[in-house]
Amino acid sequence: MLVHVPDVLTGPQISRCREVMAYAKWIDGRATAGHQSARAKHNLQIPEGTPEAREMGELIVGALERSPLFISAALPHRIFPPLFNRYDESMTFGFHVDNAIRQITGTPLRLRTDLSATLFLSRPEEYDGGELVVEDTYGSHAVKLPAGHLILYPAASLHRVNPVTRGARLASFFWIQSMVRADADRTLLFELGTVLQQFEQAVPDHPAVIDLTGVYYNLFRRWTDT
Ligand code: NI
């Protein structure tokens, strides 16, 4: 399931990230790539753990923790400290699947990458190309969102970033270990939770709301692995 989370960051938060990204030091993006993906990856990154990456990362994770849509879609157990990339003209990232396990640098913690996330930090009119293309069972999806918007997609899916043909594409990317490992189970819980919310708003005192809430929690309990 692909989920678009709009307006994760406010205008001033986007401006602050852009300011930081303008003076940050950039390195070859292959620093965090696996063996296969290193051959397909041609972009720039801000090194992990730098004060710049940390400041922006905390801002993003804080915003996500306040987003009901993100929480209900991802059911996050652990969020990888956000990384930041830049694709200048002719830069691209060919088809790959993200690494299954990520060590959180400087900690003994490891994270299973159930979900991948891209938070767009450039406005779409600032660059041409640079779409995130995700393949799933329903076909190929090209994603290019307004600055401050986020796309969540299964880390197990084949994906690429189209070559940038004008301007620069700035984004944050990171992974989430979900409390519910299987994408299909998480998708059902998200759909059930969304319907439940609508039902509750339409008929708040209906006794079936309690029963349906019970069904949601019991499925969650059955499918969680944390
Ligand atoms: Ni990737």
Boltz pocket constraint, residues with backbone or C-beta under 6 A from the ligand:
constraints:
  - pocket:
      binder: B
      contacts: [[A, 96], [A, 97], [A, 98], [A, 116], [A, 159]]
      max_distance: 6.0
